[in-house]
Amino acid sequence: MTAVASHRIVAVVGTGTMGQGIAQVALVAGHPVLLHDTVPDRAEQAVGAITARLDRLVEKGRLTAAERDTACGRLAAVADLAELADAALVIEAIVERLPVKQELFAALERLVAEDCLLATNTSSLSVTAIASVLKHPGRFLGLHFFNPAPLLPLVEVVSGFATDEPSAARARATAKAWGKTPVRCTDTPGFIVNRIARPFYAEAFAVYEERGADPATIDAVLRESGGFRMGPFELTDLIGQDVNEAVTHSVWESFFQDPKFRPSLAQRRLVESGLHGRKSGRGWYAYGEGATRPSPHTAPATEPPSEITVEGDLGPAGELVAMFREAGVAVREDEEDAGCRIVLPSGGQLVLADGQTSAEFRDVVYFDLALDYRTATRVALSASEVTGWETLRQSIGLFQRIGKKVSVIGDVPGMIVARTVAMLVDLAADAVAKGVASAEDIDTAMRLGVNYPLGPVEWGRRLGRSWAHELLDELHARVPGGRYAPSLALYRQSYVHQEKGGTTS
């Protein structure tokens, strides 16, 4: 299917930040672009704002003055909706209210030609529900751009229940012609990114609510150990606590209050207090002149043990064995042991987070998952009241010996990175199994849409087919209620893994 030809008109209805960004993308791609807004003079103001952005692109050498002038000549504001009649594609970016969007598209359907694609940029409403008022809903779909639209490459192309495949294919081809990376998905709450990203915020907030660690420490662990570009507390401050909480609540309600998507009470209180993040001057952190960011908890320098015993296979943490040796620690390996732990000179054990707690076992310290233990700069450890001080001290010193900062947190099952990644892997597996999107498109969406270091499907493969299932199963036993119950898709993956003798291919 071919894209909408560049000489055809693209219309954008709604000229806020997203509408302006989408219009700029279409304009730079060569289309004549018409802007419409129901608020008087707002479309004309948007023309000025887009022109100013093009001027800045010229100053940065990304656009020539001639290209800017030509583009500006193709941009116009229109006061009457009827002036959009010749458009080949209309993209709506107005207020997130279903009746308002339905009224708009019902009016547009009476105006535009039969071959005109109608698209909504909604991030929270049902594409199917918006299209329900249309006589010909086959040409209607979601084109969900990410903010800022001119910079971020991802576009979720969302097929509603009645969207026909030629229309979806044409929309994907158009987004690709505009230099974007389109991913296809069905009409599900949150689409791909806003559905699967929920645990990145929710698990961090849960650790905070469980008094496991403070926001600065949780953010640091997810950045410096998990490989995420920003921590969830600083990211939601940037997004806006009210905006992030509203999306979470919308997805939760749309999934009939499924506990896997349950919102955070701590974040609700923040929103109720008017602490919305950067835009209000304070959220999880304080902003503005004189504000300082709290430092993550970092353990003081501690003497490492001179020798350790590794019993069994450390699985995703296997690289640590070589790293300890390279750092001068004598490592004895007992490969015949069925366990997967490090035994310290104190007699205590150091174990990779597995969904259990230190309080259940005498003298055990858990360490968190890392995206890559060689490049990670921080590792989190957890202990309980029954953990021996010498065991904790030796654990801290061991990771410091290989150049890691160490954050000691409370006795939290699954810790921070491990439980977050396990939940992301679970939601991705569930989405693939239910036909929301392909594994490839889900991984692409999560890498490009929210800058994850790995797509969750690929992350699950690297960790082993049964790793996430086993961790969540242990978490579910300790935190019942359904939030951590592994999905059927994850169970099947684990079962197949076991039947095939543990292969992770």
NORKA-V276130 format. One record per backbone hydrogen bond with DSSP energy under -1.0 kcal/mol. CO is the residue of the C=O (numbers start at 1). NH is the residue of the N-H. Records with the same first field share a line. If there is no record, write none. Layout:
BEGIN
CO = NH / NH
END
This chain:
BEGIN
5 = 8
9 = 88 / 89
10 = 34
11 = 91
12 = 36
13 = 93
16 = 20
17 = 21
18 = 22
19 = 23
20 = 24
21 = 25
22 = 26
23 = 27
24 = 28
25 = 29
26 = 31
27 = 30
32 = 10
33 = 76
34 = 12
35 = 78
36 = 14
39 = 42
41 = 45
42 = 46
43 = 47
44 = 48
45 = 49
46 = 50
47 = 51
48 = 52
49 = 53
50 = 54
51 = 55
52 = 56
53 = 57
54 = 58
55 = 59
56 = 60
57 = 62 / 63
58 = 61
64 = 68
65 = 69
66 = 70
67 = 71
68 = 72
69 = 73
71 = 74
72 = 75
74 = 33
76 = 35
80 = 83
81 = 84
82 = 85
84 = 87
88 = 117
89 = 11
90 = 119
91 = 13
92 = 121
95 = 97
97 = 101
98 = 102
99 = 103
100 = 104
101 = 105
102 = 106
103 = 107
104 = 108
105 = 109
108 = 111 / 112
113 = 116
117 = 90
118 = 141
119 = 92
120 = 143
126 = 130
127 = 131
131 = 134
137 = 140
138 = 164
139 = 118
141 = 120
142 = 158
144 = 156
148 = 151 / 152
153 = 181
155 = 183
156 = 144
157 = 185
158 = 142
159 = 187
164 = 168
165 = 169
166 = 170
167 = 171
168 = 172
169 = 173
170 = 174
171 = 175
172 = 176
173 = 177
174 = 178
175 = 180
176 = 179
181 = 155
183 = 157
185 = 159
186 = 188
188 = 191
190 = 194
192 = 196
193 = 197
197 = 200
198 = 202
199 = 203
201 = 205
202 = 206
203 = 207
204 = 208
205 = 209
206 = 210
207 = 212
208 = 211
212 = 410
214 = 218
215 = 219
216 = 220
217 = 221
218 = 222
219 = 223
220 = 224
221 = 225 / 226
222 = 228
224 = 377
225 = 371
231 = 235
232 = 236
233 = 237
234 = 238
235 = 239
236 = 240
237 = 278
240 = 244
241 = 245
242 = 246
243 = 247
244 = 248
245 = 249
246 = 250
247 = 251
248 = 252
249 = 253
250 = 254
251 = 255
252 = 257
253 = 256
258 = 261
259 = 262
264 = 268
265 = 269
266 = 270
267 = 271
268 = 272
269 = 273
270 = 275
271 = 274
274 = 276
276 = 241
277 = 280 / 282
281 = 287
282 = 277
285 = 283
288 = 291
306 = 330
308 = 332
309 = 343
310 = 334
311 = 341
314 = 317
315 = 318
317 = 320
318 = 321
319 = 323
320 = 324
321 = 325
322 = 326
323 = 327
324 = 329
325 = 328
330 = 308
332 = 310
334 = 312 / 337
341 = 311
342 = 350
343 = 309
344 = 347
348 = 344
349 = 365
350 = 342
351 = 367
357 = 360
358 = 361
363 = 349
365 = 351
366 = 382
367 = 353
372 = 376
377 = 405
379 = 407
380 = 368
381 = 409
382 = 366
384 = 387
388 = 392
389 = 393
390 = 394
391 = 395
392 = 396
393 = 397
394 = 398
395 = 399
396 = 400
397 = 401
399 = 404
400 = 403
405 = 379
406 = 299
407 = 381
409 = 383
410 = 412
412 = 415
414 = 419
416 = 420
417 = 421
418 = 422
419 = 423
420 = 424
421 = 425
422 = 426
423 = 427
424 = 428
425 = 429
426 = 430
427 = 431
428 = 432
429 = 433
430 = 434
431 = 436
432 = 435
436 = 186
438 = 442
439 = 443
440 = 444
441 = 445
442 = 446
443 = 447
444 = 448
445 = 449
446 = 452
455 = 459
456 = 460
457 = 461
458 = 462
459 = 463
460 = 464
464 = 467
466 = 470
467 = 471
468 = 472
469 = 473
470 = 474
471 = 475
472 = 476
473 = 477
474 = 478
475 = 479
487 = 491
488 = 492
489 = 493
490 = 494
491 = 495
492 = 496
493 = 497
494 = 498
495 = 499
496 = 500
497 = 502
498 = 501
END
